[in-house]
């Protein structure tokens, strides 16, 4: 979406930026620049319109998968780093321009110039949303630097329950959505005939249903659990049959697992009812 915004509104790019970096999906230069002031005016306009449209007091702003080399060719970004006392980091970051690796995610940018710039960006975004009485949501990468105010934010953990538990232990309210079980675009098995992606692993309906999203969590960590979340990305969805195969009955499995105590769960009962679900979904679709 940011790539589309930057193509439609090129004035949101640093006019002095040169070179290229790529996201893991292969998009070049697709991140809003934290050091370019017009970006904030644009975001505040969009946020105000969203807040007016929707009554929710929670707004998820993304913040995941920023490439390691993001803004490495931006004079504005490099100057921002120098102003914050990170001249050496700015010099190091400038060397990443045109290194077209696809490093991204929660680990690759930890301690980097990109993480510093992103942290400052999120602080400002959160201040604005808080002034509107809105809680800031973000993917787990929003925790880089521990700069966002925990009482005015929440995170969505997508890597593993262990990472989500660690963030909860640091005081972040968290929604658990581990890719290896709760990403519904992942394949249901390793068979070549099965549709879906495989980067996070595979998960059949039974594995999804029986998964314990808070396995090993302490009582203190559980205080910060907001719930679980099923996610789906449309790249593998070539037609409706593929969509139905990937989503159902795993969506219902996650919903039931999220609302049911461990001792009350029964795969035998759930699987016996699963055959009725396509008819129910079809009825709702009509």
N, C-alpha and C positions, 0 to 999 in steps of 0.2 A: 504494500500500500504506500509506503514512503517513496518507493521508486516511482510509482504513478504520480504522486504529489509533486515530486521534484521535476518530473518531465512536464507536467502541466503548469507548474509555477517555478520556472527556472531561477527567478530572483531569490528563491530560498536557498540557493547554493552560494557558497563563498565564491565571488567573482574571480578571485585569484587562485582558486584551487586548480591543481594540475595532477596529472597521473591518474592512476586507477587502483581501486581495491575491489574485491569481490566478496559477496556473501556466499554462504555454503550452497545456496540455491543457484549461484552463478550470476546474480544480478550485480552490475557494476555501480559503485558509488551510490548506494541506496539508503543511506542513513541521514536523518536530519542533523544538521551541524549544530552542536551545542554552543558554539562560539559565534554564531551568526544571529544577530538580534532580530531580524525579520521572522525567523523561525518561531519565536515566542509569541509574536503578535498573531501569527497564523494559528498556532495551537490554542491560544486563549480564545480566539474567535470560534474555532471548532468546538472546544470544550463548552463554551457558554451556550452554543446552539444545542449540543447534546444534553446538557443539564436542563435546558428549557423543554426539550422534547420528552425526556424520560424522568420519571419521578424518583428513580433509584439514587441513593446517596453514595453509591460506589461506582467508580469508573476505572476500568482496566486499561492501562496505557502501553502494555507490551513490555519493551525493554529486554527482549531476549535476542540471542544470536547476533550480537554486534561483532563484525569481523575485527580481528586483531589489528589490521592495518587501516581501519576506518579513520578518515580525516588526516591521514599522514601527509597528504599533499596540500593541506589547507593552511595558508599563512595565518588565518584567524585562529584556527585551533591551536597551532603551534605557539602563537603569541599568548593565548590564554594559559597554556601550560607554563610558559615563562613567567607570566604575571603571578601565578600561584606558587612560584618558587621551585618549579620543576624544569629548569633549563636543561639539565642533563637528560631528563626523560623526554623532553621535546626534541633534543638532538637525536636521541635514539629512535624516536618515533618517526622522524623525517626520513630515516633510512629504509622504512618499510614501504614507501611509495612504489607502486608498480611491482610489488612482490605479490603475485596473484594467487597466493595460497587461499584456502577456504577455511582457515582457522576461525572458530566461532564458539559460542556456547558459554557455559558457566565456568569452565576451568581455563580456557585458553587465554582470556584477557585479564585474569586476576593479577593485580599489581602493575598492570600496563598503563600507558598513557591513555589508551582507549577507556579503561575502567575509570580513571580519574575524570576524564571528560564526561563520561556517561553519568557518573555520580553527581557532578555539579548540575548537569541537565535535569536529573530526576529530583534533586533538591528544589530546584526552581519550579518545576512542574507541580511538585507536591505542595509547595507554598501557595501556588495559585489555586489549586483545587481545594485546599484547606480553607482558603479565604471564601470559597463558595459553599463551605460546609460539606465537602465531598471527600470520601476516603479514597486514597490512591491504591489501585491494584496493579500488580505487575508479575511477570514470570520471576522465577527464583533468582535470575541474574541481577534483578534490581537490588539485591542485597550487597552487591560489590561495594566495599568500603564502609558498610554499615552507616550510611549517612542519612537514609530516609528515616523519618520519625515512625517508630513502630506502632504507636497508638493511633496513627492516622493512615495506616497502610495495611495491606495484606499481600501475601505472595502465593503463587501457584507453583508447586514443586513438580517437575516433569521428569526428573532423572531416575530417582529411586526413593523408596520409603526412608532409607537411611539418610539421604540428603535432606529430605523434608523434615525428618526428626531432628537433625542437627540444627536446621534453621529455626524450628520450633523451640529448641533448647536455648537459642540465642534471643528468644523473645518475640519472634515474628509470628503473627497469626497466619495460618497456612491452609490452603486447599491442596489436597493430595491428588495428583493426576499422573502417576508414573507411566512413562511411555510403554514399558514392557508388558503392561497389563491393561491400562485404561485408555490407550490410543487405539481407537477402533479402525483406523486405516492399516494397522498391522495385520499381517496374515494370520489365519487361524492354525496353520501348520506349516511344516517345511516342504510339503508336496509342491512340485512345480505347477500343478494345476490350480493351486489355491491363489486367488487374487490377493492383492494387498502388498504393502511395503514390508521390509524386514530389518531396517537399521536398528530398531529397538528390541528385536526378537519376535517371537510369535506367541499367540495366546488363544487357545480354543475356548469355547464357552465354559467348560468345566474349570479350566485354569483361571479364567476371569472371575467366575463366581466364587471360587474357593480362596481367592487371593485375600490376604489380610493386609489392608493398607496401613495399619498402625502396629504392625508386628514389631515387638521390642521397644515400643515407646514407653517412657516413664510417665508417671502421673502428672509431673510438671509439664512435660511436652504436650500431653493430651489436652491441657488447658488451652493450648493455642490452636487446636484442630478446629477448623471451620467446617470441614466436610470433604467429600470426594468429588471428583469431576471426570466425566467421560469426554474425550476429545476426538475429533475427526477432521482430517485434512483431505481435500478433494482430489489430490493428484491421482490416486488409484481408481477413482470412480468413473469407469468408462461407460457404464450404463446403469439402469435401475436395478438389474439383477445383481450386479457386483455390489452396489450399495446395500441392498437387502442382505446379501450374504455376509458382508463385513459388519454391518450394524446390529442385525438381529440374530439370535436373542441376546447378544453380549450387552447391549444397552440396558436391557431389563435386568441382566445379571448384576451389572454395576449398581443400578438403582436399588435392587433388593439388598445387595451386600452393604450398601451405604446406610440402610435403614434398619438392618436386622442384627441383633446380637449374635455373636459367633456361635453360641450354643444352640441358637434357634435356626441356624441355616441348615438346609437339607438339599443337596444336589439332586437326590432321587425325586423329591417333590417338585423342585424347580424344573428339572428336565421333563417330567411328566406333563407339566403345564405349558412348556415351551412350544409344543406343537400347535397350541391354540393361538399363539401370539401373532403369526402372520395374518390370520383372519381378522384379528382385532385391529392390527395396524392398517390393514386394507380398508376396514370399515371407517376408521378415523380419517383416513386419507380422502374418502369419499365425502 
